[in-house]
Amino acid sequence: MIQVESKDLARFLEEKKSGFFYFYTPLCGSCQLARQMIELAEKSSDLPIYALDLNLSKEFAPLFKIEAVPVLVRIDSGEFSEKTYTLDNIVAVFRFLKKFT
């Protein structure tokens, strides 16, 4: 998982790239579990997943309609595509990632 900042996501969107962004907050317990599940799933794929602290990137919450953390967001060609809050098991995470490969 690649830790990024708001400016990196802004550039990613501007350049119309595609990828996955994991939004979390540092003190969120379920975010820690979700990170472990995402990292396990990431090892079995070639997809880079970017991590972003939502506390430091609040401007993106309305853009991606983020209602809670943890959340995994798919961006296609610089546009919001889909998101999932079901990150508590490896199977759910893997299925979400595989939908786009």
Steps between C-alpha positions, in 0.01 A plus 500: 500500500635839403444783747408824320383852580214714371719660234587154363133406465424836338775439243376141449152633417636779281707250300187284459664188642328188630559324828389426854510733799461382857367776726550457875558689821792412729297444818235281333526140625312346207728696265797306637329168426396622155858602423617147580235348271584741217873437534443123481283537189748743345778239524309269267439763234699747295272787596652787692282621785548848640425588863380842609419630849152650469569735792757673279294475180146594600440682173475164323221360721217675310659429161500125565189507721698354790269450795731300728843345526650265413406515133666379181428717197553413133587786265477449123660752267498765771134448590336333800387152399401294803569455871468232764479512875515120527864466594485270800586181314751408234243343267292819477807714434635258241166489316481879488852527358447220247190668355737747336770271365 
